[in-house]
Amino acid sequence: MDVPVIPNTGRILDVWLGGQHHTSADHEAAQLFSGIYERFPEVFQTLRQYIVRASQQLHQQGIDRFLVLGAGIPSCGNVHEAVPNARVLYTDIDPYNIELGKQLLENTSRADYSYCDANDFSTCDKDALRQVLETSDTSPIGYVVVGITVFMRDEAVSALFQSLYEHAPAGSRVIFDLDSHALSHFPEALAILGDNFHMRTPEDFATLIQPWRVSEPGIQPVQSWNNHQPNTDLPVFMYGGIAKK
Ligand SMILES: C[S@@+](CC[C@H](N)C(=O)[O-])C[C@H]1O[C@@H](n2cnc3c(N)ncnc32)[C@H](O)[C@@H]1O
């Protein structure tokens, strides 16, 4: 596959996480955003640490299979590294991320990467779901919906969570995040991201994802979610939480 000339947010995160799987266009875009706010790398490192803590907590609660939507690059502490014994299916719509992801996971028997458009859950590759998650199994699934609803309209977020609810065995959980209005202080960044960038409040988000019910400790800044040593001087760009069926 040709190396893409358009940057992708998953690979921009790879730049900021110190990964090796991005293009020069991704690197340039990462530098452009860091020039607007020099702490963006730290913000997204904090988001990845949240994914690690949340997926490990679910694993401690007995969940050993995960479906990750809008996954980006499966490295730098992503779910199968945070929970090495779990079965993990990563999905995305970006063909280059899918190809890179498949290469990265070639020798990892319990994880794979395939297509799924979060705007239409029926597009998820059924064979991959069956093979990796063994969907005939009725034990709970951990869904990971992080870094993606910000690019979705309210109706699409609501439809996705409804589809996941119908797909989920009882006891399943969703690890989610939402973007606060903090980016309003950086109009240059917002101008690059355009109209397709949706900032929300925790209250509005909890309503959008019903019938999923948010578990204790509720929706918290990602840096302090289940973290006893939070980085408190970082603005709250994202909130996170776990919701249960
Ligand atoms: C900001 S990155 C998040 C990556 C990862 N979840 C994380 O938090 O580190 C967003 C990812 O969502 C993917 N994406 C964008 N729209 C999507 C859609 N409709 N369905 C699935 N993936 C999508 C992008 O290709 C990108 O890899």
Ligand as a Chemical Component Dictionary entry (heavy atoms), coordinates in Angstrom:
data_LIG
# 
_chem_comp.id                   LIG 
_chem_comp.type                 NON-POLYMER 
_chem_comp.pdbx_formal_charge   0 
_chem_comp.three_letter_code    LIG 
# 
loop_
_chem_comp_atom.comp_id 
_chem_comp_atom.atom_id 
_chem_comp_atom.alt_atom_id 
_chem_comp_atom.type_symbol 
_chem_comp_atom.charge 
_chem_comp_atom.model_Cartn_x 
_chem_comp_atom.model_Cartn_y 
_chem_comp_atom.model_Cartn_z 
_chem_comp_atom.pdbx_ordinal 
LIG C1  C1  C 0  -7.757  9.968 17.952 1  
LIG S1  S1  S 1  -7.510  8.398 17.219 2  
LIG C2  C2  C 0  -7.784  7.379 18.635 3  
LIG C3  C3  C 0  -6.899  6.162 18.655 4  
LIG C4  C4  C 0  -7.056  5.300 19.918 5  
LIG N1  N1  N 0  -8.413  4.922 20.174 6  
LIG C5  C5  C 0  -6.493  5.995 21.132 7  
LIG O1  O1  O 0  -7.263  6.506 21.933 8  
LIG O2  O2  O -1 -5.289  6.072 21.266 9  
LIG C6  C6  C 0  -9.022  8.165 16.296 10 
LIG C7  C7  C 0  -9.026  6.920 15.404 11 
LIG O3  O3  O 0  -10.376 6.715 14.956 12 
LIG C8  C8  C 0  -10.357 6.333 13.591 13 
LIG N2  N2  N 0  -11.674 6.679 13.047 14 
LIG C9  C9  C 0  -12.153 7.885 12.638 15 
LIG N3  N3  N 0  -13.443 7.781 12.256 16 
LIG C10 C10 C 0  -13.801 6.482 12.438 17 
LIG C11 C11 C 0  -15.006 5.745 12.243 18 
LIG N4  N4  N 0  -16.106 6.320 11.749 19 
LIG N5  N5  N 0  -15.015 4.430 12.560 20 
LIG C12 C12 C 0  -13.900 3.825 13.050 21 
LIG N6  N6  N 0  -12.720 4.467 13.246 22 
LIG C13 C13 C 0  -12.679 5.779 12.947 23 
LIG C14 C14 C 0  -9.193  7.083 12.992 24 
LIG O4  O4  O 0  -8.726  6.460 11.816 25 
LIG C15 C15 C 0  -8.164  7.021 14.150 26 
LIG O5  O5  O 0  -7.348  5.898 14.043 27 
# 
loop_
_chem_comp_bond.comp_id 
_chem_comp_bond.atom_id_1 
_chem_comp_bond.atom_id_2 
_chem_comp_bond.value_order 
_chem_comp_bond.pdbx_ordinal 
LIG C1  S1  SING 1  
LIG S1  C2  SING 2  
LIG S1  C6  SING 3  
LIG C2  C3  SING 4  
LIG C3  C4  SING 5  
LIG C4  N1  SING 6  
LIG C4  C5  SING 7  
LIG C5  O1  DOUB 8  
LIG C5  O2  SING 9  
LIG C6  C7  SING 10 
LIG C7  O3  SING 11 
LIG C7  C15 SING 12 
LIG O3  C8  SING 13 
LIG C8  N2  SING 14 
LIG C8  C14 SING 15 
LIG N2  C9  SING 16 
LIG N2  C13 SING 17 
LIG C9  N3  DOUB 18 
LIG N3  C10 SING 19 
LIG C10 C11 SING 20 
LIG C10 C13 DOUB 21 
LIG C11 N4  SING 22 
LIG C11 N5  DOUB 23 
LIG N5  C12 SING 24 
LIG C12 N6  DOUB 25 
LIG N6  C13 SING 26 
LIG C14 O4  SING 27 
LIG C14 C15 SING 28 
LIG C15 O5  SING 29 
# 
